[in-house]
Amino acid sequence: MSILNVENLTHGFGDRAIFDNVSFRLLKGEHIGLIGANGEGKSTFMNIITGKLMPDEGKIEWAKNVRVGYLDQHTVLEKGMSIEDVLKSAFDFLFEWEARMNEICDKMGEASEKELEEYMEELGTIQELLDQHDFYMIDAKVEEVARALGLMDLGLDKDVTELSGGQRTKVLLAKLLLQKPDILLLDEPTNYLDKEHIDWLKRYLNEYENAFILISHDIPFLNSVVNLIYHMDNKELNRYVGDYDKFLEVYEMKKSQLEAAYNKQQKEIADLKDFVARNKARVATRNMAMSRQKKLDKMDVIELAAEKPKPEFNFKEARTPGRYIFETKDLVIGYDEPLSKPLTISMERGQKIVITGANGIGKTTLLKSILGLIQPISGSVTLGDYLSIGYFEQEMDQSITTTCIEEIWNEFPGFSQYEVRSALAKCGLTTKHIESLVKVLSGGEQAKVRLCKLINRESNILLLDEPTNHLDVDAKAELKRALQAYKGSILMVCHEPEFYEGLATDVWDAGKWTTKVL
């Protein structure tokens, strides 16, 4: 049974086309991985099918009474809302029925006999629906899911704007699970999630009976949960049966076959053109030349897709620092309350350290405390000599109104326009991306703009907070290569073991020093 039909979808932003006559069909129980390079339109596709964005052309048709749950990487949680408020909003439709029931009860005192009969019938229907959906057990349900995802430890009364990236994702996930939708739409759900909760989500999706569409650049995760791949590339959407590895095998084979056919046809075209040029003027061979020309005119010419610009990350290195990068003495990190036991730790020149651990236990806070961006609760941090620090933050400020060119120019005012464009192009951004506003770019493209700032400033120590989030497969592989080649020191927060294996000299588990109950 078809849950969703998308026909002849065409969409673009300004003169930048994203989809051209794309069609898509979702059937009951399909577990789909939606993949493609950064900026190919995966999140745009999700926004179109959920009605957040109107397409330029095309038809989007959902089956009747289908309830859709959408985990959006850009969902804004309002200040003043508690975790409990967000979780209970999963049942907004039930609270609306309850409000209608109360409204009917208020009207019944002044109702005529006929109206009373109608009211009683409607009341009965609403009551039945509320019972069916366990309305009177909402508090118990909220507590059960919050406990499973470790949200009870944060306190259900905590303001959602005070949460870390991972905690925020968990709250949105918990809300989705409470909604029990007929179809799940998940946009990069593993960003910011620690290994424990990625494993939990993996189990949940494997047992999930309904359909889901999942956007992810986390290949091991994709391979473990999907049975179909839709590949978004060059304004097209193509279907492949199997997991990501199977897709890659078939895709590479199709690409090789197309290249072979293209090369064969190009040789044939060259031979025909050569024959026509040599024989069209001679009376004896003119007819043969005209025949060859007709064949050329009718030929369905094979076109190869333009190669996507592949990013090149090469970090500029500053002079060698002193032996110690930093030392802490009895450092207690946190905001209103401590997030760690007293920490006496140090980092030496040449170390490449990865910090792992659950969400919300202070990994980002530790980086910011070392940098002096936030004051520790107690203890001290001493930075080494001759440090040139490069810092990659977890999120980009979404309120910025600059273009990519302006963003880099503001950072490097001495660059010429050619140097700015060249620096952005090396990070895998096309001319159209480079001239766009930063805020309209995808998460992965925004990450490339931030990496552009980082690699063009000399550094000898990099502090990286979840640098792989949003990056596509090619960009992730190139970033790992560049970090392996980097002769400076690295302190990085990362939740992807396959990324830091072969790169890290040391792995610090933040769970060992946290004061949080895990």
C-alpha positions in Angstrom: 0.0 0.0 0.0 1.3 3.4 -1.0 1.7 5.9 1.9 3.2 8.7 -0.1 3.3 9.6 -3.8 5.5 12.3 -5.2 5.1 13.0 -8.9 7.1 15.3 -11.2 8.6 17.4 -8.4 10.6 20.4 -9.6 12.2 22.9 -7.2 15.0 25.4 -6.9 16.3 28.4 -5.0 16.8 31.4 -7.2 18.7 30.2 -10.3 19.9 27.1 -8.4 17.8 24.0 -9.4 17.6 21.3 -6.7 15.1 18.8 -8.3 14.1 18.3 -11.9 10.9 16.2 -12.5 11.6 13.9 -9.5 9.1 11.1 -8.6 9.1 9.0 -5.4 6.8 6.4 -3.8 6.8 5.2 -0.2 5.2 1.8 0.6 4.1 0.4 4.0 7.0 -1.0 6.0 9.8 0.4 3.8 12.9 1.5 5.7 14.6 4.1 3.4 18.0 5.7 3.6 18.0 9.1 1.7 21.5 9.9 0.8 23.5 12.4 -1.3 26.3 14.9 -1.1 25.9 18.1 1.0 23.5 20.6 -0.7 21.8 18.0 -3.0 18.5 18.8 -1.4 17.8 16.1 1.2 16.4 18.3 3.9 14.6 20.4 1.3 12.9 17.2 0.1 11.8 16.5 3.7 10.5 20.1 4.1 8.5 19.7 0.8 6.8 16.4 1.7 5.9 17.7 5.2 4.3 20.8 3.7 6.9 23.2 5.3 7.9 24.3 1.8 5.8 24.6 -1.4 7.5 23.1 -4.5 7.7 25.0 -7.8 5.9 22.2 -9.5 4.7 18.7 -8.8 2.2 16.7 -6.7 2.7 15.4 -3.2 -0.1 13.1 -2.0 -0.3 11.3 1.4 -2.6 8.4 2.1 -5.6 9.4 4.2 -5.3 9.7 8.0 -1.5 9.1 8.0 0.2 10.6 11.0 3.8 11.8 10.2 6.5 12.3 12.8 9.4 14.5 11.7 12.8 14.8 13.5 14.2 18.0 11.9 17.9 19.0 12.4 16.8 22.7 12.5 13.8 22.5 14.8 13.6 25.5 17.0 12.7 24.9 20.7 11.1 27.9 22.4 12.6 29.5 25.4 10.4 29.0 28.5 9.3 25.5 27.4 10.4 22.7 29.7 11.3 19.2 28.6 7.9 18.0 30.0 6.1 20.7 27.9 7.8 19.5 24.7 7.1 15.8 25.4 3.4 16.5 26.3 3.0 18.5 23.0 3.1 15.0 21.4 -0.5 14.7 22.6 -1.7 18.2 21.5 -4.4 16.6 19.4 -5.8 14.8 22.6 -5.7 18.0 24.6 -7.7 19.7 21.8 -10.4 16.9 22.1 -10.4 17.4 25.9 -10.9 21.2 25.4 -13.8 20.5 23.0 -15.3 18.1 25.5 -15.2 20.8 28.2 -16.7 23.3 25.8 -19.6 20.9 25.1 -20.2 20.4 28.9 -20.4 24.2 29.4 -23.0 24.5 26.6 -25.2 21.6 27.7 -27.0 23.6 30.5 -28.6 25.9 27.9 -29.1 23.4 25.1 -32.4 22.4 23.6 -33.4 18.7 23.6 -32.2 18.2 20.0 -28.9 20.0 20.7 -28.5 18.0 23.9 -28.9 14.7 22.0 -26.2 15.8 19.4 -23.9 17.0 22.3 -24.2 13.7 24.1 -23.3 11.8 20.9 -20.2 13.9 20.3 -19.2 13.6 23.9 -19.4 9.8 23.7 -17.2 9.8 20.5 -14.6 12.1 22.1 -14.6 10.1 25.3 -14.1 6.9 23.3 -11.1 8.4 21.4 -9.5 9.7 24.6 -9.8 6.2 26.2 -8.4 4.6 23.0 -5.3 6.8 23.1 -4.8 6.3 26.9 -5.3 10.0 27.5 -5.5 9.5 31.3 -2.1 7.8 31.4 -0.1 10.6 29.6 2.0 11.4 32.6 3.0 7.8 33.0 3.8 7.5 29.3 6.0 10.6 29.3 7.9 9.4 32.3 8.5 5.9 30.8 10.0 7.3 27.5 11.9 10.1 29.3 13.5 7.4 31.6 14.5 5.2 28.6 16.3 8.1 27.0 18.0 9.4 30.2 15.9 12.6 30.3 14.7 12.1 33.9 18.3 12.8 35.2 18.1 16.2 33.6 14.9 17.1 35.3 11.6 17.4 33.3 11.3 21.0 34.4 14.6 22.0 32.7 14.2 24.8 30.1 14.9 23.2 26.6 17.1 26.2 25.5 19.6 25.2 28.1 20.2 21.8 26.6 23.3 20.5 24.7 22.9 19.4 21.1 22.6 15.7 22.1 20.1 16.4 24.9 18.0 18.4 22.4 18.0 15.6 19.9 16.9 13.1 22.6 14.0 15.4 23.7 12.8 15.6 20.0 13.2 11.8 19.6 11.3 11.2 22.8 8.4 13.4 21.6 8.4 11.5 18.3 8.2 8.1 20.0 5.3 9.4 22.2 3.4 10.5 19.0 3.6 6.9 17.6 3.4 8.2 14.0 2.6 5.9 11.0 5.8 7.1 9.4 9.0 8.5 10.8 11.1 11.2 9.0 14.5 11.4 10.5 17.0 14.1 9.4 20.5 13.2 10.7 19.2 11.8 14.1 22.7 10.5 15.2 24.3 14.0 15.2 25.3 14.8 18.8 24.1 11.4 20.0 26.5 9.3 22.1 27.3 5.6 21.2 24.9 4.3 23.8 21.9 6.1 22.4 22.9 5.5 18.8 22.8 1.8 19.7 19.4 2.3 21.3 18.0 4.1 18.2 19.4 1.3 16.0 17.5 -1.3 18.0 14.3 0.8 17.9 14.4 1.3 14.1 15.1 -2.4 13.5 12.0 -3.3 15.5 9.9 -0.5 13.9 7.1 -2.0 11.9 6.0 1.2 10.1 7.8 3.0 7.3 10.6 5.5 7.8 12.8 7.8 5.7 16.2 8.4 7.2 18.8 11.0 6.2 22.3 10.1 7.5 25.9 10.3 6.6 26.7 7.8 9.3 27.3 4.7 7.1 27.6 2.0 9.7 24.3 3.3 11.2 22.6 3.4 7.8 23.7 -0.1 6.9 22.3 -1.5 10.1 18.7 -0.1 9.7 17.7 0.5 6.1 16.6 -1.9 3.3 16.3 0.7 0.5 18.4 3.6 -0.7 17.3 6.6 -2.5 20.2 8.5 -3.9 19.9 12.3 -4.5 22.3 13.4 -7.2 22.3 16.0 -10.0 18.6 16.9 -9.5 17.6 13.2 -9.8 16.3 10.7 -7.2 17.2 7.1 -7.9 16.1 3.9 -6.1 18.4 1.1 -5.1 17.4 -2.1 -3.2 19.6 -3.0 -0.2 21.8 -1.1 2.2 24.4 1.6 1.5 27.2 -0.9 0.6 25.0 -2.6 -1.9 24.0 0.8 -3.4 27.7 1.8 -3.7 28.5 -1.4 -5.6 25.6 -1.0 -8.1 26.2 2.8 -8.4 29.9 2.4 -9.2 29.1 -0.4 -11.8 26.5 1.8 -13.5 28.9 4.8 -13.5 31.6 2.6 -15.1 29.2 1.3 -17.8 28.0 4.8 -18.6 31.6 6.1 -18.9 32.4 3.2 -21.2 29.3 3.9 -23.4 30.2 7.6 -23.4 33.8 7.0 -24.6 32.6 4.6 -27.3 30.0 7.1 -28.5 32.5 10.0 -28.5 34.8 7.9 -30.7 31.9 7.1 -33.1 31.0 10.8 -33.2 34.6 11.9 -34.0 34.8 9.2 -36.8 31.5 10.3 -38.3 32.4 14.0 -38.2 35.8 13.3 -39.7 34.1 11.3 -42.6 31.6 14.1 -43.2 34.3 16.8 -43.3 36.4 14.8 -45.7 33.6 13.6 -48.1 30.8 16.2 -48.2 32.5 18.3 -50.9 33.1 15.3 -53.3 30.3 14.4 -55.7 31.0 10.7 -55.6 30.8 10.5 -51.7 28.4 13.4 -50.9 25.4 11.0 -50.4 27.4 8.9 -48.0 28.5 12.0 -46.1 24.9 13.2 -45.9 23.8 9.8 -44.6 26.5 10.0 -41.9 25.4 13.6 -41.0 21.8 12.4 -40.6 23.0 9.7 -38.2 24.9 12.4 -36.2 21.8 14.6 -36.1 19.5 11.8 -34.8 22.0 10.5 -32.3 20.9 10.5 -28.6 24.1 11.9 -27.1 25.2 10.5 -23.8 26.1 13.1 -21.2 28.2 12.5 -18.2 27.2 14.4 -15.0 29.7 17.1 -14.1 32.0 15.9 -11.4 31.2 17.3 -8.0 33.9 19.5 -6.5 35.7 17.3 -3.9 36.9 19.2 -0.8 40.6 19.6 0.0 41.4 20.4 3.6 45.0 21.4 4.3 45.5 23.0 7.6 48.0 25.9 7.8 50.5 25.2 10.6 52.0 27.8 13.0 55.3 27.7 14.7 56.0 24.8 17.2 54.5 25.5 20.6 56.0 24.7 24.0 56.0 21.1 25.4 52.7 21.5 27.2 49.5 22.6 25.4 47.6 23.0 28.7 47.5 21.8 32.3 44.5 21.9 34.7 44.7 21.8 38.4 41.6 20.7 40.4 39.5 22.0 37.6 35.7 21.8 38.2 33.7 22.7 35.1 30.0 23.6 35.0 27.5 26.4 35.0 25.1 26.7 38.0 26.3 23.3 39.3 29.4 21.2 38.8 29.6 18.9 35.8 32.9 17.3 36.8 35.0 16.1 39.7 38.2 18.1 40.2 40.3 17.4 37.1 44.1 17.5 37.1 44.9 16.7 33.4 47.4 17.8 30.8 48.0 17.7 27.1 51.5 17.6 25.5 52.6 18.8 22.1 51.8 16.2 19.3 49.0 14.5 21.1 45.7 13.9 19.2 43.1 13.4 21.9 39.5 12.5 21.4 36.9 13.1 24.2 34.0 10.7 24.2 31.0 10.1 26.5 27.3 10.6 26.9 25.4 13.8 26.1 25.3 16.6 28.5 28.2 15.5 30.8 30.4 18.5 29.9 32.5 17.7 26.8 31.8 21.0 25.1 32.0 22.8 28.5 35.5 21.4 29.0 36.7 22.8 25.6 35.2 26.2 26.4 36.7 26.2 29.9 40.2 25.4 28.5 39.7 28.2 25.9 38.6 30.6 28.7 35.2 31.2 27.0 33.5 30.2 30.3 34.7 30.4 33.8 35.2 27.2 35.7 33.4 26.7 39.0 36.8 26.2 40.7 40.4 25.2 39.9 42.6 26.6 37.1 43.7 26.1 33.5 47.2 27.0 32.4 47.8 27.3 28.7 51.2 26.6 27.2 53.6 29.0 25.4 53.3 30.0 21.7 49.9 28.6 21.1 48.0 29.4 17.9 44.5 28.0 18.6 41.9 26.9 16.0 38.4 26.3 17.4 35.5 24.6 15.6 32.2 25.1 17.4 29.4 22.5 17.4 26.8 24.9 15.9 26.8 27.9 13.6 24.8 31.0 14.7 21.6 30.7 12.6 20.9 34.4 12.8 23.8 35.5 10.6 22.8 37.4 7.4 26.1 37.3 5.5 26.9 35.5 2.2 29.7 32.9 2.2 32.0 35.4 0.5 31.4 38.0 3.2 31.8 35.5 6.0 35.3 34.6 4.8 36.2 38.2 3.9 35.2 39.4 7.4 37.6 36.7 8.8 40.4 37.5 6.3 40.1 41.1 5.2 43.5 41.0 3.4 42.3 38.3 0.9 41.4 39.3 -2.6 38.0 38.2 -4.0 39.8 35.5 -6.0 41.5 34.2 -2.9 38.2 34.1 -1.0 36.4 32.3 -3.8 39.3 29.9 -4.3 39.4 29.1 -0.5 35.7 28.3 -0.5 35.9 26.2 -3.7 38.7 24.1 -2.2 36.3 23.2 0.6 33.9 21.7 -1.9 31.5 24.6 -2.5 30.3 25.6 -6.0 30.0 29.1 -7.3 26.3 29.1 -6.5 26.9 28.1 -2.9 29.7 30.7 -2.6 27.4 33.5 -3.6 24.5 32.3 -1.4 23.6 33.5 2.1 25.1 31.2 4.7 21.8 30.6 6.5 20.1 29.1 3.3 22.9 26.5 3.0 22.5 22.9 4.3 24.1 21.9 7.6 27.0 20.2 5.7 27.7 23.3 3.5 27.7 25.5 6.6 30.2 23.2 8.2 32.4 23.6 5.1 32.3 27.4 5.4 33.4 27.1 9.0 36.2 24.6 8.1 37.3 27.1 5.4 37.9 29.7 8.2 39.8 27.1 10.3 42.2 25.8 7.6 43.2 29.2 6.4 44.4 30.5 9.8 47.7 29.2 11.1 47.3 27.0 14.1 49.3 24.5 16.2 46.4 23.2 18.3 42.9 22.5 17.1 39.9 22.2 19.4 37.1 20.5 17.4 33.6 20.0 18.8 31.8 17.3 16.8 33.4 18.3 13.4 31.8 15.4 11.5 28.2 16.4 12.1 26.4 17.1 8.8 29.5 16.3 6.6 28.9 14.0 3.7 31.0 10.9 3.1 33.7 12.5 0.9 34.1 15.5 3.2 34.4 13.3 6.2 37.1 11.1 4.6 39.1 14.2 3.5 38.8 15.8 6.9 40.2 12.6 8.5 43.1 12.6 6.0 43.9 16.2 6.7 43.8 15.7 10.5 46.1 12.7 10.2 48.5 14.8 8.2 48.3 17.8 10.6 51.6 18.1 12.6 50.0 20.1 15.4 48.0 18.9 18.4 44.3 18.0 18.4 41.7 18.0 21.1 38.4 16.7 19.6 34.9 15.8 20.8 33.6 13.0 18.6 30.9 10.3 18.7 32.1 8.3 15.6 34.7 5.6 16.4 35.2 4.9 12.7 36.3 8.5 12.2 38.8 8.8 15.0 40.3 5.3 14.8 43.8 5.6 13.3 43.8 9.3 14.1 43.6 9.6 17.9 46.7 9.0 20.0 44.5 9.0 23.2 40.8 8.6 24.0 39.5 10.3 27.1 36.1 9.0 28.4 34.4 12.0 30.0 32.0 9.5 31.8 34.9 8.7 34.2 35.0 12.2 35.7 31.4 13.5 35.3 29.3 14.2 38.4 26.1 13.4 36.3 24.3 10.1 36.9 24.6 8.0 33.7 
